[in-house]
Amino acid sequence: MKLREHVWVFDKCIVCGAFAWATVRSKAVLEGKTDPGTTDERTCLERDDYQTRLCPAPARRQFAYEDFDTIKRRIDEIEAQRIAAINTATT
């Protein structure tokens, strides 16, 4: 899907660099130009939103405490590898 909307941060679009319409209007009035109006017809650069239309199927979440044995086993393996690496480095 393509987007053409501004992403405003501190009155400036981070995608195309355009200033917010209120800022544009106030600058025009301060410079003595005519007021450009109340509506902003500008569009941003076209870009992808990187969202696919398909959503993952809903599934039950698995919490860490439900899989404690697997997690503990993996922590023990990592600790054994760390100790082995220390022992080989010191010898």
N, C-alpha and C positions, 0 to 999 in steps of 0.2 A: 504494500500500500504506500502511496506517495503522500507526503505532507507538504503543505505550503504555509505553515503557521510560524509566526515569530516566537522565539523563546527569549523573553525579556529578563535581563539581569541588570539591575541598576540603570534602568531606562535605556538600555541598548541591547539589540538582538545579538545573541552570541553566535548565530548562524550566518547572517548576512551583514551585520554591522550597522543596520539602520537604527536611528534614534527613535525613541518613543514619540508618538504623535503630539503629546502635550509639550515635549521639549521642542519639537519642530515648530509648533505654533507659537510658543513663547519667544523663540529666537527671531521668528519673522516679525512679531509685533515689536520687539526691542530694536530691530534694525529698521523699523519704519515701513516695512512692507505690509501689504494687505494680509489679513487673516486668511489662511488657507482653508478654513472651514472646520467643522466639528467631526466629520467622518474621515476615517483613514482608509483609503482604497488600495494601499500598497500591499503586496503579497511578498512572502519570503521566498528564498530559493527552494526549488523542488528537491526533496531528499527522501530517502527511504526511511521508514520507521522501524525496519528490521524485526517486525512482528509477523509471525506466520499466522494464517487464519485458523490453523488447527491447534486446538488446545490439548494438553495431555489428559488422558483419562483420569478421572478422580480415583484416588486410591487411599487406603488407610495409612496414616503415618506410622512409622516405627520409631519409637523413642529409644534412646541409648540405653536406658535401664532395662529394656526388654531384651537387649542383645548383649548383656554384660559379659557373658562367657567368651564370646568372640572378641570383644574389645580387650578384655583382660589377657587373652591368649596372644593377641597381636602386640600389646604393650610389653609382655614378657619376651617375645621374639626380638623386638627392637632393643630392649635392655640387654639381652644376651649378645646381640650383634655389637652394641656399643662396648660392652666389656671385652669382647674378643678383639675389637679394634684397638682398645687401650693396651691389652696384653701383647698384641703383635707389635705395637709401636714402641713399647718399652724394652722389648727383647732384641 
